[in-house]
């Protein structure tokens, strides 16, 4: 079974509008972390936001917020006020704290390509 | 910029050859992990080095091997290259087992196997 599922291969949004990128995950590890990364065409993975499984509040980082619904096992990324520079691939990833044996193994989804239109 | 640098950025090899990819981690980071990203897919974990020892490995055959040096830079070696090894290879560094485990990635080495 897929551990990280991103059901939207591609999304587009008008500049200055908000967009939500979907991510669902599957784990039985009681302690885990969820990440979102942006990958522009240069290839570098740029860290955007992190949510720990025990965090009570949804994470926010500037224009990025993570809509964490633990019971539904979803961790959607919300980008507010989209900019042309937001056009890129976006990856959701999970680290299973106990199952990973204590090392920084991230499990990535297949990604969503976001296009921001002027 | 993350401060993680990888070389070479692009290379072409033929089936059966061997390749070495290099990574300089961000200053102060003692943990390096390597990921393989095939075209159109998310990255897949290959292995991780912590203080010069491999301390975690994904589902990759033994012909994928690595090293970490005292300055925490790292190498990924792939022997007996196969066509399916064509991918972007990403190196990521982190500071041990920080709370968030945030990884800082380089821009990758794009390998083409003909």
Interface residues (C-beta under 8 A of the other chain):
Chain A: X4 X33 X35 X37 X42 X43 X44 X45 X46 X47 X50 X52 X91 X93 X95 X100 X101 X102 X103 X104 X105 X106 X107 X108 X109 X110 X111
Chain B: X2 X31 X33 X35 X40 X41 X42 X43 X44 X45 X48 X50 X55 X56 X58 X88 X90 X92 X94 X97 X99 X100 X101 X102 X103 X104 X105 X106 X107 X108 X110
